[in-house]
Amino acid sequence: MDWSAALPTFFITLREGVEAALVVGIVFACLQQAEQQKLHRWVYLGIFTATIASFVVGLLLNLGIQGLQTSEYIYAPVFKQLFEVGLGVIAIAMLSWMLIWMTKQARFLKAEIEGSVKSALGEDNKASWAIFSLIFIAVFREGLETAVFIVAKFQDGWTPVLGAIAGLGMAVLIGMLLFKWSIKINLRQFFQAMGVLLLLIVSGLVISALRHLDAAAIAFNQINPSISNTCGLENTSCLLGPIVWNLSGILPDRQFPGILLKTLFGYTQKLYLVQAIAYLLFCVIVGNLYFRSLNQPTQIQATTKPATNS
């Protein structure tokens, strides 16, 4: 089995899992400080429910792709590729937003969560529901982004799912190191490194989404061959312009190390002009916004006082 396809989902799940672990850990610490350990079960319920909800969303999206793949409708291949394009665009938008917005908001993370918990505890009758909602939203947000990304990469089989499981396990371990064993971890450097890697992974999704868009045009042209006689033949494309390089004989993207570069950074053995321009524009625009957000003072610090589970 080729494990390279598991790396992108591992890193994304690791980063987003650590974010969720920070929220959960801060909530646990606040509840312990307020001597409200009886509400711990609502934290666990929020984690469990959000995880199941994320899995269900990913399953439904995958069933949609499988349904289009097995459909006998003449335009099903076109719609399948367009569906993949839509998933890719959603994943790009969600992960880019998370990368930039969360980096800017990180310095307020601890204060906002503590304020939300204190506000929830002030409403005796609704405290359990408020704690559940806080945890559910935090975990589901990260799980949803991961689910969309996994489905967008599902052409690589089940291997990305295994990468997500490994990333989630590592995130749980980091959370335990922070809050259960009070181990010091430089979270700012961790998120900065993960952010750069995530930027490159998402940039690769841009190339993949455009490839699916071109595949939709090729499938449509095959159904209606009178539109164009050259679209999709040999090294030509329908929408992506002239080919920039064809390295299939030197660095194929289905063999190591090409497949590793493909899964991590979006490398493709056949790169077209529109893909190259879109990749560079995305890296420059989103990368500039991300690195500018890093220059702002951040306080991604977790309360590392051990929380006693009820």
N, C-alpha and C positions, 0 to 999 in steps of 0.2 A: 504494500500500500504506500502511495506517495503522500507523505505527511506535510508537504509544503503548503497545500491548500488550507491546512489548519492554522497556519501562522497568522493571517490577517484577523480572523475571528478571535484567535487567542489574545492578540494584543488589544483589540477593541473591547472584548469582554472584560479583560483585565482592567483596562482604564476605567470603563464605565462601572464595573463591579466595585472598584475601590471607591468611586464617588458614592455609590449606594451604601457601601460599608461605612463611609464617614458619617452619612446621615443617620444610619441605624445606630452606630456607636455613640454619636452625640445625644441622640434621643435616649438611649439606655442610661448614659451618664446623668442626663437631666432628671430622669425618673428616679434614679437612685438618690440623687441629691435631694429631691423632694420627698423621698421615702414613699414612692408610689410604685413599688415593685409589682403590685397587683395588676398594673397595666402592661406588664411585659408581654403577656399573652396576646395582647392586641398588636404589639409590634411583630411578633412571630406570625400572627394571622395576616397582617399586611404584607409581609415578605412572601408568604406562601401564596396568597391570592394573586399578588402582582406577578409572581413567577408563572403561575398557571395561566393567567390572562395573556402574558407575553407569548407563551408557548401556543396557546390557541390561535392568536393572531397569526403567528408564523405558519401554523398548520393550515389555516384557511387560505393564506396567500399561496402556499405551496400547492394546495389542492386546486386552486385556480389555474396555476401553471400546468399542472398535470392534466387537468380537464381540457385545456386548450391543445395540449400536445397530443392527446388521444382522440380529439374531436374529428369527425369526418366532414365538418363544414369546410367548404372550399377555401375560405379566407382565414381559417383557424391558425395556420402558420404565421400569417401576417399579424393577427391579434396577439399571438403568443410573444412575438418579438416586441411588439408595442407595449405589452404588459411588462416585459423585462425592462424596457426603457423607462416606464413609469416607476417601477420599483427602484431602478438605479437613480433616477432623479430625486425621488423621495429620500433614499438613503444618503445621497450627496447633501441634500438640503438639511436633513436632520443632524447628520454628523458634523457638518460645517458650522451649523448654529451652535451645537453643543461645544465644539472646539473653541469658538470665539466668545460666545456669550458666557459660557461657564467659566472661562479664564478670567473674564472681566468681573464676574460676580463672586469669584472664589474668596475674595477678601471679606465678603459679607456673609459667607456660608454659615459659620459657627453662630454668629450673632442672630441671624435670621431664624435658624432652627431652634435655638434656645428661646427666642421670643415666641415662636409658634407653640412650643411645648408649654411654656408658662401660661400663654393665653388659653391653651386647651385645658390645662389643669385648673384654671380659674372658673371653668364651666363644669361643675361637678357632674351634672346629668349627661353632658355631651363629651366628657373628657375621653372616654374610650373610643368613641367614633372619630373624634378629632385626631387622636394619635394614630388610629388605623388609617385614616385618610392621608395623613402626612407621609407615613411609611409607604402606603400603596402607591401614591403618586410618584414618590422619589424612585422606588424600585421599578415601577411599570415604565416610567420614562426611559430609564436606561435599558430595560429589557426590550421595549418596543424598538428602539434604535438598533439594538443587536439583532432582533428577529428580522427586521426589514433587510439589514445588511446580509444576513445569512441566506435569506431567500433570494436576494439579488445575486448571490454567488453560488446558488444551488446547482448550477451546471457542473460544479466540481464534485457533486455527489454528497455523501454524508460526512466526508472528512471535515468540512468547516464546522459541523455540529460538534464533533469531538474536540476541535480547537476551542469552541465556545465553552464547553464543559470544563476543559482544563483551565481556561482563563478565569471562569467563575470560581473554581476551586482555589486558584492562587489569590484571587481577590478576597475570598473568605479568610484565607490564611493571613493576609496582610491586615485585615480588619481585626483578627484575633491578636496579632502581634501588637497592634496599636492599643486596643482597648482592654484586652484580657491580661496581657503580659507587660503592658506599658513599655514596649520597645520603641525607641526613638527612630523615626524614619523621616528623611527629608522629603516631604510630600511635594514641595514646590519643584524640586529637581525631577522627581518622578513624573509629575504631570507635564513638565516641560519636555522631557524626553519622549514620553508617550504622545504628546501633542505633535511633535515633529514627525514621528512615525505615522501617526494617524493622518496627518496632512498628505503624506505621500501615498498612503493606502487609498484615501478618498480621491486623490488625483487620478489614481488608476481606474477608479469607478467611472470617471469621465470618459476615458477611452473605451471602456466596456459598454457604457450606455450608447455611445455613438456607434459602436460596432453592431449592437442590436438594432439600432435605428436603420442602419444601412442594410442589415439582414432583412428587416421588414420590407424595405423598398425592393430588395432583390426578390423576395418571395412574391411580392405583388406583381413584379415584372414577369416572373415565371408563369403566373396565372394569366397575365395579360401580355403576352410576348410582343404584341403589335406596338407597345409603347416604346420599347428600345431593344435593339438587337445586340448591344454591347454591354448593357448594365450587368455587372457581376461576373463577367467572363474573365478568366485568368486573373491578372493583377488589377483589374479595373473595379471601381465601386460605383454605386449609384449616386451617393450623396457626399462622399468624403473627399472628392477631388483626386489629384494624381498621387501616386504612391511615393513616399519619402524614402523608405528602405524596405528591402525584402531580405531578411537575414535567416530565412528558413533553412538554408543549407549550412549556415555557420553557427547560429545560436537559436535553435528551435525552441518555441515556448512550451513544448510538451515534454522536454527532457531537461535534466539538471545541467547547468544552473539556470537555464532560461525559464523553467517553470517556477523557480524560486523568485526570480525577478518579476515574473508575471503576477504571481499571487500577492507579492508585497508592494510592488511599485507600479503595476499596470503595464509592464513591458509586453509588447506584442511583436511577433516576428515580422508581421506586415503592418507598417505604420503609414497612414495616409495623412495628407496635408491638413485637413480639417481637424483630425484627431490631435496632431502635433500642436496646432495653434490653440485648440481648446485646453489641452493639458498645460501648456505654458501660461496661458491667461489665468487659468484657475490657480496654479501654483503662485503666480505673482500677486493676484488680487487677494485671495484668501490667506496666502502666506503673509502678505504685508499686514493684513488686519490682525492675524494671529500674533505676529512678532511685536506689533505695536501694543497689543493688549498685555504682552509680557512685561513691557516697560513700566506698567502701572504697579504700585506696591500691592503685594498680595499677602493674605494671611490665611493660607490653607493649613490651619492647624486644628488638630482634633484634641478634645479633652481625653487624656490617656489614663484617667483615673479608672481603675478596674470596676466593672459593673457586675454586681452579683445577680445572677439569673434567678428568677423565681422558680 
